[in-house]
């Protein structure tokens, strides 16, 4: 009895100890990873991939957004979301401007060479759709000799390219879903290949298309980080994803966006205007801010290098000529990509999007202002300079009191024109995720697919602001240059 009693006690103690250890292990598994607790990670995403990411009432929402925020809350870290566009988000990740990307990104063998992926969080598939009134295209065989469109880098593009030779059609790649759908409705392409939940969402929002094929099996979506970097973030994502699935939150997120996507409440133009105006005015504010900062810097650069261009020093003239040649001889878009994506890779220092945008605009506009200043000074009759020197005035005094007052009157109309051009050039910064007016317009029509009406509102705002600023500039010109 004694031996049995000891065995019973030992077994009981062992079971208790084992249970305690297992209980601690289970509890530990459900706790946030200490490696990411309290950390803030910058996450890049697409701009136009509803229902995974899109804006509603000015706020970024969708499956991906709810998922990354839910995982962050579950694992004890915070996220800063940058809505850049798919291509720009991947470039930002590779240049270390963001820590990770979640953008309905298919896990492929090619991408695995560059990025590390999380466990799959969504199994996708591809469907083909045509314009609502199209009765001629009902299957892949009807595409012979035609052009179809797909989103660049998407599962839809991969699938379309895989069958294009079999069915003898051409694939055109565009940057976002809303643009693709408009391309089909305009008759430039006969069909679109897109991820089925995105296509279904668009059709529900009355995007003017209809699906004509069954879903083709696609690859899975994953969260990506640079290869070999941020392993703790990737591990936390996987842990948080598993816990959201086991707790039911994951399915709730999917049901919210896929079961019955909400349709716009007011489909009238004035309803669209009312819903869009807050976001558009925010974008307009950033447009004016970037323009004002850029013009001030460009004016300083223009005056400085303008004087260099008319200097007697060959070195200064050469320096100014090189500056002007570089920034007038390369596209503004290339400059924006270089400052936001390329420069951080070369220096190892990240640059925020406003800084990159202002650098791009100011250096570009400064090159043009340099030529305006040079032209203005050289257009003043050389006899004016000779007269000043004959009166005993030095070079600086002659320039300040004789030449520049006349040159400024000549330069003012060109300065006003450059100011307007710089304001309009801010729209190009949308490609690097700067949330100016055009970017906000893209965000709006990405979710409601009312591209024409949205762009009409955006164009009207540009027209009003540019004309008001031009009128103000002309009044100032008349007042100070009588």
Secondary structure, 3 states (H helix, E strand, C coil): CHHHHHHHHHHHHHHHHHHHHHHHHHHHHHCCCCCCCCCEEEEEECCCECCCEEEECCEEECHHHHHHHHHHHHHCCEEEEEECCHHHHHHHHHCCCCCEECCCCECCHHHHCCEEECCCCEEEEEEEEEECCCCCCCCHHHHCCCEEEEECCCHHHHHHHHHHHHHCCEEEEECCHHHHHHHHHCCCCCEEEEEHHHHHHHHHCCCCEEECCCCEEEEEECCEEECCCCHHHHHHHHHHHHHHHHHCHHHHHHHHHHCCCCCCCCCCHHHHHHHHHHHHHHHHHHHHHHHHHHHHHHHHHHHHHHHHHCCCCHHHHHHHHHHHHHHHCCCHHHHHHHHHHHHHHHHCCCCCHHHHHHHHHHHHHHHHHHHHHHHHHHHCCHHHHHHHHHCCCCHHHHHHHHHHHHHHHHHHHHHHHHHHHHHHHHHHHHHHCCCCHHHHHHHHHHHHCCHHHHHHHHHHHHHHHHHHHHHHHHHHHHHHCC
